[in-house]
Amino acid sequence: MILSGLEVVSRQLVRNLRHIGQQQQPCGIDLTLRQVSKWTSAASIDFDNTKRKAAKTSTVALTWLTSTKLSSLWRSGVSISAGVVDAGYEGAMGALMEVKNPHGLVLYQNAKLAQLVIEELNTTVDGYSGIYQSSTNSNGIDGKKQPEVV
């Protein structure tokens, strides 16, 4: 079952919304642009997380800013993708925006770019407790520390 935007807000499943009335939607919550980052290092991913390392990023200054509606993104030649968020995860989220329009896209700070849709599980599960739990940035570098492998 998909939770309504009202239910998501009532349960306090998301925090730091800029304007609840503008972001709350029938089937979720509109997500806004907070910052733009660029990759500055490689990442590594393995099976048991002993060698996992998130790519480092740096913030790119927002110099041009304009807003767009969610349904306008694909019409403008822009796609956004993100991974599945596990039950129990708390922390920052991010997404990859790809501008395919050869003429580009102009964004305003806090532009609505995606909609978070939350589905309720029909069974009880152990919540996420991995290395990205409680991260304060979208690449997860500062999340929960992994125990040292000896």
Number of C-alpha atoms within 10 A of each C-alpha: 8 14 16 18 23 17 16 21 18 10 9 9 11 13 10 6 15 11 8 15 9 11 17 21 17 12 18 22 25 21 20 18 15 12 13 14 15 11 12 10 10 10 12 10 11 9 7 7 12 12 11 13 14 16 15 15 17 11 10 10 9 13 9 10 12 11 16 15 12 15 10 11 18 14 10 15 15 16 15 13 11 11 9 6 11 11 16 12 16 19 16 15 16 16 13 12 15 11 16 13 12 7 9 11 17 11 17 16 16 15 18 21 22 22 17 15 16 19 13 9 10 7 5 7 9 8 11 14 14 13 17 23 18 16 18 15 15 17 19 21 17 15 19 14 11 11 8 6 5 3
